[in-house]
């Protein structure tokens, strides 16, 4: 990896981390349990004490808000 690409990767990671921190705690937790921990919707529902359908909504909204935050950050 070139030094320029390495710097770009660090910047992208910093933007992603900032966008994650900007999420509501419940949205962030549901998304991280799915993406980082690899839990099923059922496992996330059990851990968060919500319905499976609510997990789907939380994850969908989290991803949507991340996309928007990253798009806004990229246009600055």
Beta strands, then each sheet from edge to edge (+ up, - down):
end
